[in-house]
Amino acid sequence: MDLPTRHDRPLTKANDTVTDLRPREITVVVPLIAALIVLGVFPKPALDVINPAVATVLTTLETTVADGNATGGASQ
């Protein structure tokens, strides 16, 4: 069954007043886009915060694998 579609105008008159984004949605989306652009251009501040935690996890994993305690997903 094919539904009626019109690409030149809305299907009903009620859809004439529908906007793309409401002011509340814009207030949420604009800061997210700004943060995305800033982190894309200047990632170093975020990476400086993340790197110590990543280093700790990697050290723990290396120690676990070296001691032979890691199962690697295989059952023993």
N, C-alpha and C positions, 0 to 999 in steps of 0.2 A: 504494500500500500504506500503510495507516494504522498507525502505531506506537501501542502501548498507552500511554496517559497517565493518570496519576492526580494530581489536583491536591490531594488531601487528605492523601496520604502518599507516601513514596518508593517507587519501583518495586521495589527490592530491599532486603533487611534490611541489606546492607553499607552502604547510603547513609544509614542512621540515624545513624551516627557522624560523618558529614561535617559540619564546621563552616564558617561563613562565612569567617572569617579565622583563620589560625594566628598564634601569638605573633610569629613572625619577620615575617610580612606586616604585622602591626599596627605593629611597630617601624619599618617602612619607610613605611607610609602615614601615620601620625600626624604625623611631622615635615613631610611634604609638605603635608598639609592645614593644619598650623599656619603654614607659610611662605606658603601661598596666601592664608590669611586676613590675615596680617600685611601682605603686599604689597598686598592689596586695600584695606586700611584706611590704610596708610602707604606709598604708592608712591614718595614723594620720595627716600628714600635710594637706591633702585635706579635711579631716573631720573637722579639726580646722577652715578652711575657711567656710565650709558649715554650721556648727552648729549654729552660731548666727542667720543666716537667717531662719533656720528651727525653732529655738526657737521663733523668732518673729511671724512667721506664726502660730505656734501652740498656742501662747498666744492670738493672734487675733481671732483664731477660737474658743478657749475656752470662750473668752469674748462674742463672738457673740452668741454662743449656750446658755450660761448662761443667756443672756439678752432675749432670745427667738426670736431673729431676724433671725435665720437660718430657711430656708424653708425645707432643707433636701431633695430637689427635688420634694416635693409634692406641688401641687397648693393649694392656699388658697381661 
